[in-house]
Amino acid sequence: MSYDLNDAQPQMAPIGELIPDGTFAKVRLTVRPGGVDGATQMDAKLLKASQSSDAKMLDCEFTILEGPHARRKFWQSFTVAGGKVDEKGQSIGWKISKSTFRAMVDSALGLDPRDESPDAKAKRVLPGLKHLDGIVFAARIMVEPASNPQYRDQNRIANVVLPDEPQHAAIMRGETVPPEPVNAPPRKAASAPAPGWQAPTPAWGAQPQAPAAAPAWGAQAPAPQQPPAQQPPAAQQPAAAPPSPPSGAPATGMPAWLNG
C-alpha cells in the first residue's frame, strides 16, 4: 500500500495568524447553536446568552471558500435581542445585526439593495434565523484591535459587499480582489526590542506631550525620552549619539515595525 500525497490540500496557516485587514473574500456562515431559544420554533436552542448582559446572540463561524485564504475561519457574534436599547426601547444591537443580515441576503442572492419590489421583499423575509445557516456571500474582513492588551486582535466582518459594489461580482466568482485595509496592521506578538532601543517608561498622570515630528525614514532613531523624575544626574548623562548614517544606509537600533 502507498500514500499518494499529490492531491493534498495546501497546509493551513499557523494557528492564531490573522487574515490580513481589508481582505475581500467569499465566505460561508455556519451557526453555532448556543442552547438558548430564539423567537421562533425553528430557532429553538439556536442562540447564545451573553455573559455580561441580557443579550441573546447568534454565534457565527465564517469560512473563506476560495482564494489565497481558502479554508481560513473566523468567528463573530451578532446580538438579536436584549442588550442596550434606544429611546424607543428597541435593542440597538439587533438593529445593527438586522442590517448586516439583510446585506448578507442581498449579497448572496444578487439583490440590488435599492430593490423594494414585492419579489425582493419576499426574499428578505426569513422564517427563522436558522435560515442564515450556510449562506454564502461576499465580505470584506477587518482586523479588530483588542480592547484589552491581554487578549489577541480578532478578525471580524467589516462590511458585507453588496451587488452594486464593483468588487462583488469578482468575489463571488472566486477571484482575488486587492484588499482595502480598514485599520492599521495587527499588533505583533510581544518580543524582545531591537538592540539599542528601549521603550520609554510612561509618566502616569503627567501632562500629555505635544506630538513628535514625523520620523525621517532611514535616519538614526532618537534616544527615547524618559520622564523628568527618572532622568539621571547631569554628570551621568550618556555620551552624545554618533552622527546619523548617510541617506540610504540601513537604520539600526529601531523598532522592527518602524523599519517596515
C-alpha positions in Angstrom: 0.0 0.0 0.0 1.2 3.5 -0.8 0.0 7.0 0.1 -0.4 9.5 -2.8 0.1 13.0 -1.3 -0.1 14.8 -4.7 -3.8 15.7 -4.2 -3.3 17.0 -0.6 -4.6 20.5 0.2 -2.1 23.3 0.9 -1.2 23.4 4.6 -3.1 25.6 6.8 -1.8 28.9 8.1 -0.3 28.9 11.6 -2.9 28.9 14.3 -3.6 32.4 15.5 -2.4 34.1 12.3 -4.9 36.7 11.3 -6.5 37.2 7.9 -5.0 40.5 6.6 -7.0 43.6 7.3 -9.2 44.6 4.4 -9.3 41.2 2.7 -12.2 40.6 0.3 -13.5 37.1 0.3 -16.4 34.8 -0.5 -17.4 33.3 2.9 -19.9 30.8 4.2 -21.7 31.4 7.5 -22.2 28.5 9.9 -24.4 29.0 13.0 -23.0 27.5 16.2 -26.0 26.7 18.5 -25.7 28.0 22.0 -28.6 26.3 23.8 -30.9 29.4 24.2 -34.3 29.6 22.5 -34.9 32.2 19.8 -38.2 33.9 19.0 -39.4 31.2 16.6 -39.7 27.4 16.9 -37.1 27.0 14.2 -34.6 28.8 16.4 -35.0 26.6 19.5 -31.7 26.2 21.3 -30.0 28.2 18.5 -28.9 31.4 20.3 -26.2 32.1 22.8 -26.6 34.0 26.0 -24.3 37.0 26.7 -22.1 36.6 29.8 -22.4 40.3 30.7 -26.0 41.3 29.9 -29.4 40.0 29.0 -28.5 40.0 25.3 -29.1 36.9 23.1 -26.7 36.4 20.2 -26.3 34.4 17.1 -22.8 32.8 17.3 -21.4 32.6 13.8 -18.4 30.9 12.2 -17.2 32.2 8.8 -15.2 30.1 6.4 -13.4 31.6 3.4 -14.3 29.4 0.4 -11.8 30.5 -2.3 -8.7 32.4 -2.9 -5.3 32.6 -1.1 -7.0 32.4 2.3 -9.4 29.5 1.5 -10.4 27.4 4.5 -9.4 30.0 6.9 -12.0 30.7 9.6 -13.0 33.5 12.0 -15.9 33.9 14.4 -18.3 36.7 15.3 -21.5 37.0 17.4 -24.5 39.2 16.5 -27.0 40.5 19.0 -30.5 39.5 18.1 -32.3 40.5 21.4 -31.6 42.4 24.6 -28.6 44.5 25.5 -28.6 48.3 25.2 -31.9 49.9 24.0 -32.7 53.1 22.2 -35.2 55.8 23.2 -38.0 53.5 21.9 -36.9 50.6 24.0 -35.6 48.6 20.9 -32.4 46.6 21.1 -29.6 48.7 19.5 -27.6 45.5 18.8 -30.5 43.9 17.0 -30.9 46.9 14.7 -27.2 46.6 13.7 -27.4 42.9 13.2 -30.6 43.2 11.2 -28.9 45.5 8.8 -26.0 43.1 8.4 -28.3 40.1 7.9 -30.2 41.9 5.2 -26.9 42.8 3.5 -25.9 39.1 3.6 -29.2 38.1 1.9 -28.8 40.8 -0.8 -25.2 39.8 -1.4 -26.0 36.0 -1.6 -29.0 36.4 -3.9 -27.6 39.2 -6.0 -30.4 41.6 -4.9 -30.0 45.3 -5.6 -30.2 46.9 -2.1 -32.4 49.5 -3.6 -34.9 47.0 -4.9 -38.1 47.3 -3.0 -40.2 45.2 -5.3 -42.6 42.6 -3.8 -40.4 39.8 -5.0 -37.2 41.2 -3.5 -39.0 42.0 -0.2 -40.3 38.4 0.0 -36.8 37.0 -0.4 -35.7 39.1 2.6 -38.3 37.6 4.9 -36.8 34.7 7.0 -39.0 32.3 8.9 -36.1 32.0 11.4 -32.5 32.9 11.9 -31.7 29.3 11.3 -32.2 30.1 7.6 -28.9 32.0 7.7 -27.0 28.8 8.4 -25.0 28.0 5.2 -25.5 31.4 3.5 -22.6 32.3 1.1 -21.9 36.0 0.4 -19.1 38.5 -0.4 -17.4 40.2 2.6 -14.6 42.5 3.5 -12.8 41.3 6.5 -11.1 43.5 9.1 -8.7 43.1 12.0 -10.4 44.4 15.1 -7.9 45.5 17.8 -8.4 44.0 21.2 -9.7 46.5 23.8 -7.7 44.7 26.4 -4.0 44.1 25.8 -4.3 40.7 27.5 -6.3 39.5 24.5 -5.5 39.0 20.9 -6.8 41.0 18.0 -9.5 39.3 16.0 -10.9 39.1 12.5 -14.4 40.5 12.0 -16.8 41.3 9.1 -16.0 44.9 8.2 -18.9 45.0 5.8 -20.9 42.8 3.5 -20.1 43.5 -0.1 -23.3 44.3 -2.0 -24.2 43.5 -5.7 -24.0 47.2 -6.6 -20.4 47.4 -5.4 -17.6 46.9 -8.0 -15.9 44.1 -6.1 -19.0 41.9 -5.7 -19.0 40.0 -9.0 -15.3 39.2 -8.9 -15.5 38.0 -5.2 -18.5 35.7 -6.0 -16.6 34.2 -8.9 -13.8 33.4 -6.5 -11.3 35.8 -8.0 -8.6 37.6 -5.9 -9.5 41.2 -5.3 -7.0 43.7 -3.9 -7.6 44.4 -0.2 -8.8 47.7 1.2 -7.5 47.9 4.7 -9.8 49.2 7.4 -7.4 49.6 10.3 -3.6 49.6 10.9 -1.8 46.2 10.6 -2.4 43.9 13.6 -0.1 44.1 16.6 2.7 41.5 16.5 3.3 39.2 19.4 5.4 40.7 22.2 9.1 40.1 21.6 12.4 41.5 22.7 13.1 45.0 21.4 15.7 45.6 18.7 19.2 46.1 20.1 19.9 49.6 21.2 16.2 50.5 21.6 14.2 50.6 24.8 10.6 51.6 25.2 10.2 54.7 27.3 8.5 54.3 30.7 5.2 56.1 30.7 4.9 59.0 33.2 1.5 58.2 34.6 -0.6 61.2 35.4 1.8 63.6 33.6 0.5 66.1 31.1 0.4 64.8 27.5 3.3 65.9 25.4 3.0 67.5 22.0 3.0 65.0 19.1 6.5 64.1 17.9 7.6 65.2 14.5 7.2 62.6 11.7 10.2 60.3 11.6 12.8 60.7 8.9 12.7 57.2 7.4 16.1 55.6 7.3 17.6 58.1 9.8 19.0 57.2 13.2 16.3 56.8 15.8 16.4 59.4 18.5 17.0 58.3 22.1 13.7 57.7 23.9 12.5 60.4 26.3 12.3 59.4 29.9 10.0 61.1 32.5 11.7 64.1 34.2 11.6 62.3 37.6 13.7 59.5 36.3 16.4 61.5 34.5 19.9 60.6 35.8 22.1 63.5 37.2 23.8 65.7 34.6 27.2 64.1 35.3 25.8 60.7 34.4 24.2 61.6 31.1 25.3 59.3 28.3 27.6 60.5 25.6 26.0 62.1 22.5 24.8 59.7 19.9 27.0 59.2 16.9 26.2 61.0 13.6 23.3 59.7 11.6 24.2 57.3 8.8 24.1 58.7 5.3 20.9 58.6 3.3 20.1 55.1 2.1 22.1 53.4 4.8 20.0 50.9 6.9 18.8 52.2 10.2 19.9 50.4 13.3 18.5 50.3 16.8 14.9 51.0 15.6 11.7 49.0 16.3 11.0 46.4 13.7 7.7 48.0 12.7 9.4 51.3 12.0 11.7 49.6 9.5 8.7 48.3 7.6 
